[in-house]
Amino acid sequence: MAFHKVSTIAAMTEKYASDLLQVFVFDGAPVRGEIVNIRDAWQAILARKDYPVAVRKLLGDLVAAGVLLSGTLKFKGSMIIQAQGNGAIRLLVLECKENLVIRATAKLNEDIDLSALPENAGLSDLINPDGKGKLVITLDPADRQPGQNPYQGIVSLHDGKNPVQTIAEAIALYMRDSEQLETRLWLASNENSCGGLLLQKLPNMGGQLKMDDDVAAEGWARLQLLSDTVTDEELLSLEPQVLMKRLYLDESAHHGVRSFDQRPIQFGCRCSRIKVADMLKMLGEEEVNSILEEKSAVETNCDFCGQIYVFDAVDCKQIFSSSTLIDAVKKPPQAKH
């Protein structure tokens, strides 16, 4: 049986196409899959950063994993994934909106000599050396009402016996403990691109689609074995639909695989001058004036995109004297080089 197409997308060749998410389901098992490859958006994330190799790899893995996880959600809003700890990396952050617009950054421990980090250092080495690190996933609906808090799930970067070693393990642990869904991820990243594969075992529901539990379990095991053959090179260099066909060719012939429209991924930052002005207003006039006494202006830059925002004494005065922040956005941000 050939691949069934839910969409009318024309068959794509092996020509490389990046920044795409491919979602598919298997007819022979209650399992969904996703493949992602990100190049341009990943380059935009790295454009103004100079991360050590080990840090860059963990961040790339988080970016790929976050997009894959976003593809499993059906809600309008943003998903934020944070890996927090007390190592050389204080914080890894990815934000992904429902339309797969992403931004990401890493905050490093300036007290540690980052140049000495081994390139193969993992999650437990860089974020969780004391075993107290955690993974936090926040879902912030676009229609959230005033006073309503976003949904937040937290898991330890420790499975109870051993520290979690990879981003893939951390996400799988979160999905198991918080969502009760068996999930496997295969992730890869380098200086050019990041990519990943996700398999998720779906509940074996009743009705015509319900399978014998043994058949469902065998299918889940079989698909994991097929997925285990994927290489980093394939995740980083193949267009998702091509990789899907390569990995599951036999599955397609015997059981069927249904694929959906590929979804584009973009880099995008939500920072703005008016948001920084609002932050200064919350900081308080006394604190802002103390900064102005030391410096001629208050300057801040966005951790995600590197944009610099400068507020001189006149700008700061307008922030606190006006009932709105419109006057505080008269100057455009500067690009950081």
N, C-alpha and C positions, 0 to 999 in steps of 0.2 A: 504494500500500500504506500502510495506516495504521500509527501507532506500535504496536509490539507491547509488551505489558506482561508483564514477568517476575513482577511483584508484583500484588497485588489492590487496590492503592491506587485509590480512586475518582478520576476525573478532577477536577483542581483548576481553579478559575476564575482569573481574573487578579487576584484579591485577593492583596495582598502578604503573603507569609509568609517570615520571615527565619530565619537561623541553621539553614540546611539545606544539605546536600551532595547533589547529584544526579549519579549515575554512569550512563553509557550507552555502548553500543557500536554500531558501524555495520556493517551487513551488506554494504555495497558496497565496503568497504576494511578492511584489518587495522588499525583505528584505534579507540582508546577515548577517551572524553571525560568531562569532569567540569565541573560548574558549582557555584559556592558563593556564598552570600550570607550575610553575618554582620552582625547589628545589635546584639542585646542583649549578646552576649559581647564585642563590640568596645566597647560603651559601658562594660562592666564593666572592661575593660582600661584605658580612659581615665579612669575615675571619679576617681582620686586623682592624676592626672598633669596637667601643664600643658605639653605639648610644643609647640615651635614648629611651624608648619604643615608645613614641609618634613620635619621629623623624624616627625611624625604620619603623613604620607603614606607614607614609606618603611616605617614599622612596620606600617601597615595593609596595604600590599602584601605584606609578609612574612607576616603572619597569614593572608591569603587564600591565598598560595602554599603555606604550610605545610600548611594543611588539605587543599588539592588534592593535594599530594604524599603526605600520609598516606593519602588515599583509594586510592592506587595500591599501598599496601603490604599484605601479608598476614602480619602477625605481632602478637603480644600484647606490649605494652610501650609505651615512649615514644619519640617522635622529637623531637630538639632541633635546631633550625636556628640558627646563629649567623653573623652578618655582622660581621667584626672589622676594625678599622683604626685609623688615627692622626689622623683628622679631627675635626670637631665632634662626630661620633658615634663613641664608642669601641666600642660593642657594641650590636647588635640581637639579641634572643633571642626565639624562639618555642618553646614546648614543647607538643606535641600527643600525647595518649594514643590508644590504638587505638579507644576509644569516642568520640573527637573532643571530649574535654574539653581546653580550651586555656588557656594563660596566656602573656603576653608582656610584654616591657619593653625600654626603651632606656636605655643608660648614656651620658651626655654628657660632653664635655670641658669642665670648668669653667674652663679657661684661655682659652676662646674666647667672645667676645661672641655668644651665641646669638640675641639680639634682632635682630642685624644680618643673619641668614641670609636670603637670598632665598627666597621661597616655592616657586620652581621649581627649587631646588637638587636635584641628583640624587645617585645612589649614589657616583659618582666624586668629586663635590665634598665630600660630607659624611663619607664613610667612607674613601675610598681616594685622597686627594690625592697621596700619594707613590707610588702604584702597588703598594704592598705589602700591601694588604688581602686578606682571604681569606674564603671561605664554608666553614663547617664543618657537616656534617650527621652527627649521632650517633644511632644506633639502639640503644636500651637495652632488651633483651628482659626481660619480666617474670619469666621463669624463669632468668635468668642465674645461674650457679653462682658461689660464692665464689671469687675469684681470676680469674674470667673477665672480660675487658675488653669493654665495648660495642664494636660496630662503628662506625668513624668514617671518613668520607670528607672530603677537603679539596681545594678547588680555588681557584686564584688568581682574584681579581676583575680579571683581565686575560686577554684571549683570545690573547695572544701578539703582537698588533699594537696593540690599543687597549684602554683601560680599559673595564670593563663599566659601562654607564650605568644599568641598571635591575635591580630584583629579578627580574623575569621573565627577563632575559638571564642573570643569575647562576644561576638554577635550571636553565635550559635547558643552560647550559654544564656544570653539574655532572652532569646526566643524560646528556649526550653523552659526557663524559670518564670518569665513574665507572660508569655503568650501560649505556653503549652503546645508548641509546634516544633517538631523535629526539623532542623534546618542544617544544611551543610553549605559552606562557602569555600571557593578556591579563588585566591586573590594574587595579583602580581602588579608591580609598579617599577618604573625606572624614571630616568630624567626626561623621557619623551612621552610616555603615556602610562595609564593605569587601566587595569581591566579586571573583570571578575565573573564568576559563575556562581549561581545560587540554585540549590534544589531545596524544595520545601514539601514535606509530606502533609497532605491535606487530610482532614477528617474523613473517614470512610462512612459517608452519610447513607441514609436509607434511600429507598426508591429504586428506580431502574438502574441507576449508576452504581449502586452499592456492590462491592466485590466481596468475595470470600476473604476473610481476614488473612488467611495464609497466602492467597494470591496477591493481596495488597502488600504484605510484608516482603514477599519475594520480589515484587516489582520495585519496591523502594531499595532493596539491597542490590538488585541488578543495575538500576540507574546510577547508584553511587559508584559501583565498579566501573561503569562506562565513563563517568565523570572524573574518576581518579586518573584516567589516562591523559587528561588535559595537561599541557605544558605551559610554563610561564610565557614562552615565546608565542604560543598560539593566543593566549589571553591578551598579549600586548600588541600583536600584529594583525590578527584576523578580524574582519568585520563580523559582528555578532551573528548575523544570519548564516554566514558561511561556516562559522565555528559550530553553530547548532547542528547544521546538516552533517558536518564531519563527525561530530561526537556521537550522534544518535541515528546514523544511517540505518543500522540494523533494527533499531527500535521502530523507525519509520516504516520499514518494510514489513514488519510482523504485527505491530500494534497500532501505529499511527501517532503522529505528533502534530498538534495544531498550533500554529504560530499566529501572532497578532501583529498589528502595525508596529513597526519600529518607532521609538520615540526619541526625538532629538534632545540633547543635553547642552546647556549653555552656562557660562560663567556670568554671574551678575551680583553686584554688591548693592545693599540697601542703605549704605551710609549717605548722609547729606549734611549740608551746613546747618539746616534748621534742627536736625536731630542733635548735632553737637551743641548748638545754642541751648536747646532744651536741657541737655546734660549739665551745662554750665549753670543754668538757672537752678537746677536741683542741687548743685554743689553749694550754692549760696553766695551772696554778694560779698560777704566778708572774706571767704576763702579765695574767691576770684581776685579781689583787690589785693590780697596778700601776694598772689602770684604776680600781679602787675607791678607791685613794688620791687620785686626782684628782677623782673624782665619787662621789656617794653610791650609784650603781647603774650596772650595765651595761645599756645600752639599745640595741636594734637594731630595725630595721623591715624588712619584706619588700619587696624591690624589685618584686615582681609585684602584690601586693594591698594594700600599705601598712599591714598590721597591725604594731603596735608590741609588742615583747616587752621587759619590764623584769625584771631580776634584781637584787635587793638583796644586801647582804653575807651575809644568812642563806641566801638561795637559792644563792648561789655556793658557800658552805661545804658545803651539802648535796650539790651536784654532785660535789665532790671527796671527800667523806667516805663517800658511799654507793656500794654496788656496783651500784645501778641508778639510773635517772634519774626514777623515779616521783615522788619528792619535789620535783623541780624543775618539775613541771607543775601546781602547785597554783593558780597564778594565771592567769586567762584573759587572752588578748591584748587590747590596746586598739585601737580603731579610730582610724585617723589621719584627721584632717579638715583 
